[in-house]
Amino acid sequence: MLHKNEKRVVVGIGVIVFKDGKILLGKRKTDPGAGEFALPGGLLEHGETITEGAQREVLEETGIKIKDTAYVATANALNYPPTHCLLIGVSAHWEYGDPEVKEPSKHESWAWCSVEETPQPFFRMSAIILHCFHRMESYMDEKHIQQFFPKNNSFP
């Protein structure tokens, strides 16, 4: 039985959206990660598939439609303030629409950026997904997260 104040693991989704060799990044306004650049994403809702959650989050945040979602990796982030987050990374291709700020309280801007020259500072959870994507790793636990992303928020 669940109790009202019981701590729970949240399931987050981060989406690498590709278009013409670039990826979509937004500048965050809220913590965690205020002022940092990040992939679109958010929390998986009850009853959603991972693909549905990815499509919904990208559409809600940016107004664009995506297709061809594919699993990238899972990361077990124990030190994601203020909670424990199981992060699922997916990749997708842009289908149509121009990115625009649909949630102005959460994001300052959206832009297509080169993967080789990501703007800094970079949101830690997004950096984990891109790291796994580039190294073709499908899982990262907190021990490895601390090793590759100790305190700085840059994408290596």
ZALUM-537207 format. One record per residue (C-alpha): residue number from 1; residue in one letter; x, y, z. Coordinates in Angstrom, 2 decimals. Layout:
N
+-----+---------+---------+---------+---------+
: num : residuo :      px :      py :      pz :
+-----+---------+---------+---------+---------+
: NUM :       a :       X :       Y :       Z :
...
+-----+---------+---------+---------+---------+
***
This chain:
156
+-----+---------+---------+---------+---------+
: num : residuo :      px :      py :      pz :
+-----+---------+---------+---------+---------+
:   1 :       m :    0.00 :    0.00 :    0.00 :
:   2 :       l :    1.29 :    3.46 :   -0.88 :
:   3 :       h :    1.34 :    6.20 :    1.71 :
:   4 :       k :    0.83 :    9.86 :    0.92 :
:   5 :       n :    4.36 :   10.95 :    1.94 :
:   6 :       e :    6.19 :    7.94 :    0.56 :
:   7 :       k :    9.21 :    8.75 :   -1.58 :
:   8 :       r :    8.96 :    7.36 :   -5.09 :
:   9 :       v :   11.11 :    7.03 :   -8.14 :
:  10 :       v :   10.03 :    9.26 :  -11.03 :
:  11 :       v :   10.44 :    8.24 :  -14.66 :
:  12 :       g :   11.84 :   10.96 :  -16.89 :
:  13 :       i :   12.19 :   11.03 :  -20.66 :
:  14 :       g :   14.80 :   12.95 :  -22.62 :
:  15 :       v :   14.50 :   13.17 :  -26.41 :
:  16 :       i :   17.33 :   13.69 :  -28.91 :
:  17 :       v :   15.44 :   15.22 :  -31.84 :
:  18 :       f :   17.42 :   15.19 :  -35.10 :
:  19 :       k :   16.91 :   17.45 :  -38.11 :
:  20 :       d :   19.45 :   17.97 :  -40.90 :
:  21 :       g :   22.32 :   16.68 :  -38.76 :
:  22 :       k :   21.49 :   18.94 :  -35.80 :
:  23 :       i :   19.73 :   18.37 :  -32.49 :
:  24 :       l :   17.07 :   20.45 :  -30.76 :
:  25 :       l :   18.15 :   22.16 :  -27.53 :
:  26 :       g :   16.35 :   24.56 :  -25.23 :
:  27 :       k :   17.54 :   26.94 :  -22.55 :
:  28 :       r :   15.88 :   26.12 :  -19.22 :
:  29 :       k :   14.36 :   28.73 :  -16.91 :
:  30 :       t :   13.59 :   26.55 :  -13.90 :
:  31 :       d :   15.55 :   24.35 :  -11.53 :
:  32 :       p :   16.97 :   21.88 :  -11.71 :
:  33 :       g :   19.12 :   23.28 :  -14.49 :
:  34 :       a :   18.01 :   26.92 :  -14.71 :
:  35 :       g :   20.13 :   28.68 :  -17.36 :
:  36 :       e :   21.38 :   25.39 :  -18.83 :
:  37 :       f :   20.79 :   23.95 :  -22.28 :
:  38 :       a :   18.78 :   20.74 :  -22.47 :
:  39 :       l :   17.01 :   18.25 :  -24.68 :
:  40 :       p :   13.21 :   18.36 :  -24.69 :
:  41 :       g :   11.66 :   15.99 :  -22.19 :
:  42 :       g :    9.80 :   15.56 :  -18.95 :
:  43 :       l :    8.03 :   12.98 :  -16.84 :
:  44 :       l :    6.28 :    9.92 :  -18.19 :
:  45 :       e :    2.58 :   10.01 :  -17.34 :
:  46 :       h :    0.58 :    7.07 :  -16.01 :
:  47 :       g :   -0.61 :    4.82 :  -18.84 :
:  48 :       e :    1.74 :    6.28 :  -21.48 :
:  49 :       t :    4.16 :    4.33 :  -23.61 :
:  50 :       i :    7.68 :    5.74 :  -23.84 :
:  51 :       t :    7.02 :    6.79 :  -27.45 :
:  52 :       e :    3.77 :    8.53 :  -26.49 :
:  53 :       g :    5.50 :   10.33 :  -23.63 :
:  54 :       a :    8.34 :   11.47 :  -25.88 :
:  55 :       q :    5.94 :   12.72 :  -28.56 :
:  56 :       r :    3.77 :   14.51 :  -26.00 :
:  57 :       e :    6.68 :   16.21 :  -24.22 :
:  58 :       v :    8.28 :   17.44 :  -27.46 :
:  59 :       l :    4.95 :   18.74 :  -28.77 :
:  60 :       e :    4.03 :   20.41 :  -25.45 :
:  61 :       e :    7.41 :   22.09 :  -25.05 :
:  62 :       t :    8.29 :   22.99 :  -28.65 :
:  63 :       g :    5.22 :   22.62 :  -30.86 :
:  64 :       i :    6.99 :   20.23 :  -33.23 :
:  65 :       k :    5.95 :   16.74 :  -34.25 :
:  66 :       i :    8.47 :   13.89 :  -34.14 :
:  67 :       k :    8.62 :   10.43 :  -35.72 :
:  68 :       d :   10.76 :    7.29 :  -35.67 :
:  69 :       t :   11.44 :    7.23 :  -31.93 :
:  70 :       a :   14.07 :    4.73 :  -30.84 :
:  71 :       y :   15.39 :    3.69 :  -27.45 :
:  72 :       v :   18.83 :    5.09 :  -26.56 :
:  73 :       a :   19.54 :    4.36 :  -22.90 :
:  74 :       t :   18.36 :    4.21 :  -19.32 :
:  75 :       a :   20.12 :    5.97 :  -16.45 :
:  76 :       n :   19.44 :    5.43 :  -12.77 :
:  77 :       a :   20.09 :    8.89 :  -11.31 :
:  78 :       l :   19.95 :    8.69 :   -7.52 :
:  79 :       n :   21.17 :   12.24 :   -6.94 :
:  80 :       y :   18.73 :   14.16 :   -9.11 :
:  81 :       p :   17.47 :   16.82 :   -6.72 :
:  82 :       p :   15.00 :   16.63 :   -5.17 :
:  83 :       t :   14.24 :   13.04 :   -6.16 :
:  84 :       h :   15.44 :    9.74 :   -7.57 :
:  85 :       c :   14.92 :    9.63 :  -11.35 :
:  86 :       l :   14.95 :    6.71 :  -13.74 :
:  87 :       l :   15.81 :    8.50 :  -16.97 :
:  88 :       i :   14.89 :    7.01 :  -20.35 :
:  89 :       g :   16.62 :    8.50 :  -23.35 :
:  90 :       v :   15.18 :    8.18 :  -26.85 :
:  91 :       s :   16.09 :    9.54 :  -30.24 :
:  92 :       a :   13.62 :   10.77 :  -32.84 :
:  93 :       h :   13.48 :   12.57 :  -36.15 :
:  94 :       w :   11.77 :   15.89 :  -36.75 :
:  95 :       e :    8.57 :   15.43 :  -38.74 :
:  96 :       y :    7.20 :   18.97 :  -39.05 :
:  97 :       g :    6.85 :   22.31 :  -37.31 :
:  98 :       d :    9.16 :   25.08 :  -36.20 :
:  99 :       p :   10.36 :   24.99 :  -32.61 :
: 100 :       e :    8.81 :   27.67 :  -30.45 :
: 101 :       v :    8.60 :   28.28 :  -26.73 :
: 102 :       k :    5.27 :   26.72 :  -25.74 :
: 103 :       e :    5.96 :   26.79 :  -22.00 :
: 104 :       p :    7.51 :   30.22 :  -21.34 :
: 105 :       s :    7.69 :   29.61 :  -17.60 :
: 106 :       k :   10.00 :   26.63 :  -18.24 :
: 107 :       h :   12.08 :   27.55 :  -21.32 :
: 108 :       e :   13.68 :   30.68 :  -22.71 :
: 109 :       s :   14.36 :   29.45 :  -26.25 :
: 110 :       w :   14.73 :   26.46 :  -28.60 :
: 111 :       a :   17.30 :   26.08 :  -31.39 :
: 112 :       w :   18.83 :   23.48 :  -33.69 :
: 113 :       c :   22.46 :   22.96 :  -32.61 :
: 114 :       s :   25.46 :   20.98 :  -33.79 :
: 115 :       v :   26.12 :   17.87 :  -31.70 :
: 116 :       e :   29.85 :   18.62 :  -31.88 :
: 117 :       e :   29.43 :   22.14 :  -30.50 :
: 118 :       t :   26.73 :   22.00 :  -27.86 :
: 119 :       p :   26.19 :   25.26 :  -25.97 :
: 120 :       q :   27.28 :   25.41 :  -22.34 :
: 121 :       p :   26.38 :   24.98 :  -19.55 :
: 122 :       f :   24.62 :   21.75 :  -20.44 :
: 123 :       f :   21.88 :   20.13 :  -18.33 :
: 124 :       r :   23.28 :   17.04 :  -16.59 :
: 125 :       m :   20.42 :   14.70 :  -17.49 :
: 126 :       s :   20.63 :   15.67 :  -21.17 :
: 127 :       a :   24.41 :   15.21 :  -21.10 :
: 128 :       i :   23.92 :   11.66 :  -19.78 :
: 129 :       i :   21.61 :   10.78 :  -22.68 :
: 130 :       l :   23.96 :   12.22 :  -25.32 :
: 131 :       h :   26.93 :   10.51 :  -23.67 :
: 132 :       c :   25.17 :    7.13 :  -23.86 :
: 133 :       f :   24.07 :    7.79 :  -27.45 :
: 134 :       h :   27.60 :    8.63 :  -28.64 :
: 135 :       r :   29.20 :    5.69 :  -26.84 :
: 136 :       m :   26.39 :    3.28 :  -27.71 :
: 137 :       e :   25.89 :    2.47 :  -24.02 :
: 138 :       s :   22.40 :    1.44 :  -23.02 :
: 139 :       y :   22.65 :    1.85 :  -19.24 :
: 140 :       m :   24.33 :    4.18 :  -16.77 :
: 141 :       d :   24.09 :    3.84 :  -13.00 :
: 142 :       e :   24.82 :    6.53 :  -10.40 :
: 143 :       k :   28.41 :    5.33 :   -9.97 :
: 144 :       h :   29.10 :    5.93 :  -13.67 :
: 145 :       i :   27.14 :    9.18 :  -13.68 :
: 146 :       q :   29.39 :   10.51 :  -10.90 :
: 147 :       q :   32.48 :    9.33 :  -12.80 :
: 148 :       f :   31.59 :   11.06 :  -16.09 :
: 149 :       f :   29.58 :   14.00 :  -14.70 :
: 150 :       p :   31.00 :   14.73 :  -11.24 :
: 151 :       k :   29.78 :   18.30 :  -10.67 :
: 152 :       n :   30.18 :   20.30 :  -13.83 :
: 153 :       n :   27.34 :   20.49 :  -16.29 :
: 154 :       s :   29.22 :   20.17 :  -19.53 :
: 155 :       f :   28.87 :   17.61 :  -22.24 :
: 156 :       p :   32.24 :   15.95 :  -22.89 :
+-----+---------+---------+---------+---------+
***
